Amino acid sequence: MKTLAEIIEKLKVKQLIGNENVAISSVCFDSRKVTDGSLFVATRGTQTDGHQFIAIAIEKGAVAIVCEQMPTNTPTNVTFVLVNDSANALGYIASAFYGNPSLFLNLVGITGTNGKTTTATLLYRMFKQLGYKVGLISTVKYFVNNTEVEATHTTPDALQLNKLMSEMVSEGCEYCFMEVSSHSVVQHRIAGLTFAGGIFSNLTHDHLDFHKTFDEYLKAKQLFFNQLPSHSFALTNIDDRNGKIMVQNTKASVKTYTLRAMADFRCKVLESHFDGTLMTINSAEVWTHFIGEFNAYNLTAVYATAILLGEKHDDVLRIISNLTAVSGRFEYIRSRTGITAIVDYAHTPDALDNVLRSINQIRGGAEQLITVVGAGGDRDRTKRPVMARVAAENSTKVILTSDNPRSENPEEIIAEMLTGIDASLQRKVLHITDRREAIRTACMLAQKGDIILVAGKGHEDYQEIKGVKHHFDDKEVIAEQFETLSLN
């Protein structure tokens, strides 16, 4: 058990009232989780202010409080620590409480709009194949070496993050690959962590419901690189117009990757097929099981990161040739009747455009490309018409449907999507609110050789409607429809 003094050692404390040597049994920022001996950190959230629950935390047994504003009542048996920013302090407190686990890991963070999950997961798989014990923190799954932990957020809160990493250290992990969301940066979830490296994939339209402007979204991503230590690396995609901006203020060693220019790590796509891609990475030819230019970027980032972490070129290329798709990322299913269905998590205009362009580059031209797509409720509304336009411009037929409507009316979401479709393209667009029925219709419309893209949900196995998660898996529904069609 640690003392409060040990836990707050790295904080800039404005005022301390009470005994700093009190023993701390747990750290909480949710008053409902407080028990005897807890340190309660009063953080200001988007919905509630933790300062309102200080009295409740004390009643439940908290022996110390970290806050930005001292309460009027400060019992003598409780220690109060005043700081400028409780959320930022929580990161350092969590790190110290769990023994600063990131210091004992080679922690690499991956940020950007698209490609984070694929890059993080492939790095995890690669380093496992290289013989290491490895941790993964991603949108889809958390892994403590071989043990899967349920994923709750792209980047968990500071306490959960450090607890996971302490378990990785106990398990003997040497590496951890972690998605770093823009939310987690501005909410200080990664405060107090020590990174060995950071990767920037790309920056496109997303999360403006939270950040309000694209400039604020960019600054959130950039802040991650600004905070990297001098002994780390910052790997950036210079084909993205924001690639150089991301690292312009970093203290880390800057390395670059590209498909189109001169860089430290260069990739060129030679051939593209539905079963894989032939490419060169730093002039070495390699066949991969991945499809599309966007995946070439992901694989180049994976290769570059492994090399920057000291792995051998030949070993890295050998493993890249064996890696397979991440769940819900350009996964394809073939029917007995010759129809190909692709399931992808693409839920931003740029991601959808990338997937559609990749399919169109490979297909012969005579085949239909039928796209089933929706947009999430309670999220950035400005991207809805853009996604519909992208789908209509790059598909033979489009079926607009429900995604995760959450608290919104799915018909209203679809109506907003329809505003982005030009009158000349309306004839190719259907709208079917029920997602299962939309997928069934796509399968019924498709003929031998045609391609169906079901976009937006990817790995998710649920649909969230009015606060309730109902089981729904795009891949399962497609397989069921294909089985039905083959029997008819």
N, C-alpha and C positions, 0 to 999 in steps of 0.2 A: 504494500500500500504506500502511495506517495503522499508527501505533504503538499499543502497549497503552495508553499514557497518554491518547491521544485517544479510544480506545474506551471506557475506564472513567471518563471525565471526570465523568459524571453519577451515578456510583455512590457510595453511602455505604460507603467502604472501612474495615473494622475494622483490617486489618493488611496490609501489602505487604512481601514478601520478594523481593529481586532487582531486576532492571533494568526499570523501567516504560517505557523508551523502545525496547524490543525491537519489531521489525517483525512484524506479524501478517498471515499470508497467507490464513487462513480462520478461521471460528468454528464449532465443533462442540459438540454436547452428546451425540452418539453416538460413542463411542470408535472404532467401526469406520470412521468417516469421517475420522479424524484423519490428516493428512499433515504433512510437514516445514513448520514455521512456524505450525502451528495454535495457536489459543487454545481450550482445552478447558474447557467449563463443566460442572461436576459437579452435576447436578440430582437431586433425590430424586423418583422417579416412584412410581406405584402398584404397579408390578411389580418394579422394580430401583432401586438407588441408584447414581448415577453416581460417587460417591466410591470405589466398589469398583473402578473402572476407571481411576483416575488413573495408576497405574503403567503400565498398558497404553498409555494415551494418550502418556505420556512416551517409552516405547519406540518408538512409531510416529512421533515427531518433534514432539510438542507443545512449544512454547517458553514457554507460560504456562498457568496453571491458575487458574480461579475456583472457589472452594469455600466451603462453610459450616463445614467442619472441616478443619484443617490435618493433612496426613498426617504420620506419624512421620519419614518420609524425604523431605527437601526438597533435591534436587540443586541445586548452585550455578548450573548453566547453565539453570535453569528459574525463571521468576518466578511467585510464588504470591500470589493476591489473596483475602483472607478477607472474606466478606460475610455478612449475616444470612440472606438468602434468594437462593439461586442462580437459581431459576426467575424471580423478579422481575428480578434483575440481567440475565438473558439477554435479556429484552425490550429493555432500554436498550442493552445491548451490540450486539444485532442492529441496532437503529435507527442507532446511531452508526457501525457498520461499513459499513452501506449508505448512509451520507450523510443520515440523518434524512429519508427520502423523504416521510413523512406531512406534514412542514412545507410541502411544495411541492404538496400536493393538498388539495382540499376533500373530506376524508374523513368520510363519514357512516356510522354504525353502526346496524344495525337489530337489536333484540333482542325477545324474547317467545317464547311457546310456538309459536304458529301465525302464519303470514303473513309470516315473515321472507324466505323465498326469493322469493315473489311480489313483495313490496314492493321488495326490492333489485334484482331483475331488471327490473321495470317502470321503476324510476328509471334504471337503466343504459340501457334502450331509449329512454326519454324524452329523456335528455340527449344521446344519440347523435342523435336526430331534431332536437334543438335546435341541432345543429352542433358539439358538443364532442367531444373525444377523452376517453374514459371507461374506467375500470377497474371490474371486478366480481369480488367474492369471495363465492361462494354455495355452498350444498349441492350444487347441480346442476352449476355450471360456474364456472371462473375465466376472466376475460377481461382481457387487456392490450390495450385498445382493440379491434381486430378479431381479435386472435390468441387462440385458445382454448388454455387450459392445463388439463390434467386435474385435476379436483377430488379431493382426498383426504379432507379433513375440512370440516365446516361452517365452522370457522375454523382455518386452518393454524397450525403452530407459529410462534414468533416469527421464526425465521430465514427460513422460507419466505415469511411475510407481508411482511417488509421487502424481501426479494429481489424479490417480485412488484411491490411498490410502487415500488422503484427502477427496475424495467423500465417501469412505467407513466410515471414521470417522464421517463425517457429517450425514451419514445415520444411525449411531449408531452401526456399526459393531464392534465386540469385537475380531474377529479372521480374519486372512487372510492366505490362503494357496497358495503357489506360486512355480511354477517350476523355477529352477535356472539353466539356460543353461551354458555350459562352455564358450561360446562366451560372455555372459553377465558378467562373472566374470573378464575375462582378458580385456574386454572393459570398465570396471568400471561402468556398468549400475546399479549395486547394491551398489555402494559406498555411504556412508552416511546413509544407512538403519540399523535399530536395529532389530535383529532377536531374537525371543524367543527360536528358535530351528532350527536344520538342520537335514535332513534325507539323507542318502546315500543308493541307491538301488543296483547298480552294475556298473561295468565298462567293456565295450567291445568295439570292433572295430567300430568307427564312427568319423566323422568330421575331418579326417586326411587331407582333402583338406584345412582346416583352420589352424589346429594345427601342421601339417606336421609330427609330430612323436607321438607315443602313450605316450611316457614319458611326452611330453608337454601337451597332453590332460589330463593325470593323474594330473599333477601339477595344471592345471586350476581348476579341481574339488577340489583338496586338498586345494587350496587357499581359497575357500569358508569357509571351516571348520577352517582354520587358523585364519580367521577374526571374527569368532563368539565370542561374549562377554562371560565372565565367568559366568554370571547368566543364560545362555541359556543351552540347551541340544544338544548333537550331537549323533543321533541315527544311528548306522551303521550295515550293513549286513555283519556279519563275515564269512558267507559261501562264499562270494566273496573274492578272494585272495588279493584284494586291500582294503578290508573293514577296516582292522586295520591301514593300511598306511594312509588312508584318515584322521583319527582322531589323528595321533600320535603327532601332534604339536598344537592341539586345546586347548584353555583355557576353553571350555565348558565342562559340565558334560557328560562323555561318557557313552552311553547305547548301548546294543547290541541286535540283533535279529537273529534267525537262524531257519533252518529246519533240521540241521544235527549235531549240536554240543551243548555245554552248553552255555547259554546266559541269559540275563535278560528277554528276551521274546522268547519263544520257540513255534514252530508250528509243527504239524505232520499231514500229509495227510493220512486219513483212507480209504476213497473210492472216486473214480473219475468217473463221469458220464457226458454225454453231457448236462444234465440239472442242474449240480451242483457238489459240492464237500463237503464231510464230513471230518472235520478236528478237531483237538484239538489245542487250543491256551492257553498256560500256564495251560495245563491239563484239560481245560474246553471244552467239545464237542460242536461243532456248525456246522450247515448245512448252506452252502452259495450257492448263485446262480452263482458262478464263476467257471471257468474251468482251470485246469492246475496248475502245481507247481509254475510257475512264478506269478500267481495270488495269490497263498498262501503266497508268500513273500510280495506282495503288501498289502494284508489284515493284515498280521502280523505287518507291518510297520504302518498301519492305527490304529490298536488296540493299539500298543505301544505308538504312538503319543498321542492318546486320553487319555491314562492312565497318561502319563508324563505331560499332561496339566490339570490333576486333575479330570478327569471324572471317574465314577464308573464302575467297571468291568462288572457287570450284564447289565447295560444300554448299554455299548459299544457292548457287544456280541449280545444283542437283536437287535440292529440296524444293525450290520454286517450281521445278518441272513436275513435282509430285503433289503440290498443294491443290486443293479443290475448293469449290465455292462455299462461301459462308451462308448460313441459313437465311433464306429470303432475299438473297442478293443475286439476281440473274440466275435463279434456279429454273431449270426447264424440265417439263414433263412431256413425254411423247405418247400419243394415243396409238392404239392398234390400227386405227384408220388413217394414220399419217398426218395428224395435226400436232403441231408443237405449241405448248403453252409455256409461257415464261412468267414467273412470279418475281416481282422486285419491290423493294421497300421505297422506291422513288416517290417522295412526297413533297418535293420542291420542283419548281419549273425547270431548273437546270438539270436536276437529276433525271427527271422524266425525259427531257430533251436528249440527254446523253444516252439513255437506254434505247429510245426510239431511233436515234441516229445510228447506233450500233447495230440494231436489228436491220435497218434499211440498207446499211452498207453490205450486209451479208446476204440478205434475201435476193433472189433472182429478179424480182420485179413483177412477175405474174401472180405470185401468191398474195392473198389478202393479209393485211396486218390489222387485226381487230383489237382495239385497246379498251380495257375496262378500268375506269379510274374515278376516284372521288376526292374529297378534301375533308380534313378533320374539322370538327366543330370546336369552338372555344379556342381557336388558334388564329394565326395571321390570316385575316380575310382577304388582304390585297393580292395574295398569290392565287386565289381561286380562279378568277377569269383567265389569268395567265396560263395556269396549268391546262385548262380546257382548250385554250387556243393552241398551245403546244401539241396537245394530243390530236386535235383536229387537223392541224397542218401536216402532221407526220404519220397519219394512219389512214387506212382505207375506210374503216368504220370506227366509231367511238361510241361507247356506252357509258354515260355518266351515271354514277351510282353513289350509294352511301359508303362512307369510310368509317370513322369513329365519330358519330355526330355529337357525342357527349350530351351537353344540355341543350343543344340547338335542334331545330327542326330540320331533318335531312333534306326535305323538299326545298326549303329556303336556301340551303347551301348549294344545291344543284342549280337553283335559279340564278344564284350569283355566278356560278361557273359558266352558265349559258351566256351571260352578258359578254364574255370574252370571245365568243365564236362569231366570226364574220358571217354575214348573210349567205355568201357564196359557199360556205362550208356546212351550213345547217343541215343540208340534205343527208349528210353522212353521219349525223349524230342522233342517237337515241338516248332517252333518259329513263332508267328503271331504278327506282329507289331501293328496292330489296336487293341486297348484294348477291345473295345466292341465285336469285332469278336473273340478275344481270350476267353472272358467269354462265348460267345455264343457256341463256340466249346467245351469248358469244360462241359457246360450244356448238349450238344448233346451227348457227350461221356459217361456221367454219367448214371448209371442205379439205380434202386431202392436199397437203402441202402448205396450208394456211398457218399463220402464226397468231396466237392470242397472247397479248400482254395484259396481265392483271397487276396493276400497280398500286402502291400506296401503303400496304400493310405488311408485305414481306413475311418476316418471321413471326409476326403477332398471331396468336391463336385465340383471339377474342375480338368482339365488337362492343364498344362502350356506348350504351344508349341510356340516357337519363340517369347517369350515375351507376348503372349496373353493367358489369362485364358478362357478356354472353359468349359461350364458346363459338368461335368461328375461325376456321383456318382455310385460307385461299387454296392451299395445295390439296387439302382433303376434299374440298368441294370440286375442284377441277378433276381429281382422280375419280370421284364418284360419277361425275358427268361423263367422263371418258368411258368408264365401265358401262354405264347405261347405253351410250351410243353404240358401243361395240356389240351389245346384245341385240340391238334393234336391226 
